Amino acid sequence: MGFLVPAFLAGLAAIGIPLLMHLRDRNEETPTRFPSLMFLVRLPIRTSDRRKVTDWPLLLLRALAVAVLVFAFSRPFIGNTAEVQADARAQRVVIALDRSMSMGHGGTWAAAQDSARALLDALGNDDQVALVLFDEEATIAQSWTRDRAAVKAVIASTTPVSRGTGFGPALRVARSALISAPPGRPSIALITDSQRSGLTGVAGLELPAGLPLRTITVGEVTRPNTSIRTVEARRVVAGDRVQLQVQARVLTRDLPAARTAKLTLTLAGREVGTRSAALAQNGELTVVFDAVAAPSSAVDGLVTIESDALAADDTVHFVLPADDALAVQLVAPDDVTREETLYFERALGIGRAPAVRVERRRPGTLDAPTYDRSALVVFWDVAPPSGAAGAALESWVESGGGVVVLVGPRLAERRSALAGVATPGGLADRRAGGGATLGEIRDEHPLFTPFRSTQAALMAPRFYRYARLDAAVGAEVLARFDDGSPAVLEREAGEGRVLAVAMGLDVRESDFPLQPAFLPLMRRVVLHGAGHESTPLWRRTGESWVPNGLRREPVIASPSGELTRPTTGGTKPAVILEQVGVYGAYEGRVEGTARDRVAVNVGPAESDLTPADPNELLLGVGESADSTFRGVTAATSIELESRQRLWRWLIAIVAVLLLAETVIASQGWRGRARRATIVSPERSQA
Amino acid sequence: MTAPSHERLLDPALLARISDLPLLARTVVDGFMHGLHRSARKGLSLDFAEHRQYQPGDDLRRIDWKAYARTDRFYIKEYEADTNAGVLFALDVSGSMDYGSAAINKFAYARMLVACLAWLSQRQGDRIGLATFSDALVEMIPPSTRHLNLIMHALGRAQPKGEGKLPLAIDRVADVATRPGIVVVITDCYDEPTSIGRSVDVLRARGHDVLVFHLLDVAEEEFPFENAAVFEDSESGLRLPLKPDELRERYQTLWRAHREALEKRFAAGGVDYVPVRTDAPLDLALYTYLDLRLSRSRVR
């Protein structure tokens, strides 16, 4: 038990006030008027008696109220007094050191190390420090210690990593470090180049109220930098050959002067092209390399630019996936003409990554080998098989296959369910009214997401005749005509899905094939139906990667050659991409060609070295009365306040005492005395 | 619902709520007179009222012999009550009168008393006047049958203040009240009985009948204060720190001695002395006054 403000205890001298009040003639200022004192002046008066305390209970009550009030103002403290005293002296500093890629610019890292050492040297012998290293993520590199040499050693052995910057994780880890801190005066020192991009994720972060957060910004104010922001690589058809077209976007910031830089394209470890780019002081430039011959298999490459002060962002790795065409089985009835399916087949034939290879089939010719080498089966106005063949189709769908049923006039009158997704209910003829349009589209669905900003393109086509569909149980309507009839339905089955499309794909039934949205939507229907996800050329550090094509004993080789054998636990293996370069996934042993590969680069935001004002960081950080802080960092105002709640009770006691004083002083003979102590006429007559 | 008793009607605490003095006086006097025998209102006087035939039992001395000579019949000569008696109310308006521990203070009681007496006198046909005083005369309204309204207004604006010097004030009243009559002094008698007595003797010597109403507050009699306090004289402002509980008995002794001295001195001077407590009904004072008024008539 102690007092936070013991100086207030001097206020106990105020107890003398009620004592003096009781000793003095309290009625001196408000005398009792009396008609005449002609008789009283004749009487001898002993004035010394009036200096005695005559009302001890009231005096003690008032003195007690004053004393309790003084104690309340002295802020009594419940807890370990030694802790409180230590709290006033010892510092508990979390040094959060930025080791992101941008810290490697010029002498920024050396300045950061010097700042951290200077901070350590300024601490006293009783002070303790914890070191948090952070980039996109943060980790406690050194727990609480008085050994400053150990902390300096950790700082010396640390180098910038190829990762982005995130102040949010840094502050969260620093806060958690403070929870385990010994009692003392806590604070956080953030040593960073204060990249504005690092502010992402700070909003909503709360630190204990009153916790000092000091930001030490290192690095030059203006840091010139040239970086390759992104790389695009795609296969193009040139005559009968497939070539690789690569282009890179180069970003320059704060260059002292415009200059020319050389960019190099390397594929499969071999330099295949160079380009010279004239760079402005500030700006963005797209550099297109000459097309080169490309294998159909996956190929990894990199684009580099001449090194500058920050070399880490001068190279971008990428892996171009194999040119595996998507096999689509188009099952059409015997009476269908080539003109009917012309637009659909042409639409699928255009486009790469992936290319779509359409195989035309007659109904009833689908078998297991066909399913195995197919990604999607499209039934063109013909019913999917039933019975045993239907069961095989359903089994294939559940294992990841896709089915699209295009419902036209032939199927419109069929009153039985189609692949469990929809039941036709007749043909709607809207030719008289100029045709129907799509009235409702689930633009949040992956099928329509690419059209979210151009939804009008999907509303433009006119549909003259279309089948009225009823959604089967478990099917979801993704789009409707303007009369409410479903236009697109989907049923998910296992890892695959079944789509039913009532939109006429024939120019006789609608003008949709002539509309701009036709080609991308058909391609989207096929890719979505086949469950195909586009593979990015590269991923960012910190992302999780799930390799494809691994069936047993997965082995992941990092760019530095480290091998990781992730445990799958019944699911696909996943690995966190820590390093910049190309990761390879193998089965059993690392030999031969990797089953899957992925390129990893630092996020382009890290190359933006624009500094933020430290106040912006502080503005984003809120204050909280974090209960987990209780008992750890007694020095915070919240903690002190929580331990001093006794004063509130004391104030309440004072209020009760004063209330009691009021009641006592106004009752009995005291109350009569205050009211001039006049007796009533009845009493006088008695 | 029972009718209010006569005593209740004259309760000073109740009457103090009536701010209109003429109304108050009329209410009190009418109520008071209602309880008296009507014959008491007619008395002997030098002012002829009417003749009536002699009836057996009448005083033979009251037969109008001149009327008998003219008419050969016995007539009894009747007279109006005293219509030419002058009544001067001398009201103490010193600061000590502004004191009251009960519902009404001494000055308010005195003002009601004067108003009622004036109204009563007016109904008797007396000439009435008013003199207010503290250490000297404050206001003087000579006795007249037409001065009732003036008196009421003067009472309404009178304020108790200043130091009182009762003997000196009575001397001044004696100077201005040259025509013999009745002088009714309403005061709290805060002065030496011998000094007051000497001044009253002067009034008596000039042919006045003197009636002194000594107004008392219960706190003045009993001194019921208990806590130590500073007491301040209402007139002089003198302050005394006192412990009343220790002084009470001695104070009451002095007070009783003062009262007894006043009684003896006034009795010796032929002055009617009536102590009146402010919590007592007004009828006590009215009876006393009416008794004095009638006895004076009998004397004439």
Interface residues (C-beta under 8 A of the other chain):
Chain A: D25 N27 E28 P31 T32 R33 F34 P35 S36 L37 M38 F39 L40 V41 R42 L43 I45 R46 T47 D49 R50 T54 W669 R672 A673 A676 T677 I678 V679 S680 P681 R683 S684 Q685
Chain B: S96 M97 Y99 S101 A102 A103 K106 D188 Y190 D217 V218 A219 E220 E221 E222 P224 F225 E226 N227 A228 A229 V230 F231 E232 D233 S234 E235 S236 L238 R239 L240 P241 L242 K243 P244 E246 L247 R250 Y251 L254 W255 H258 D279
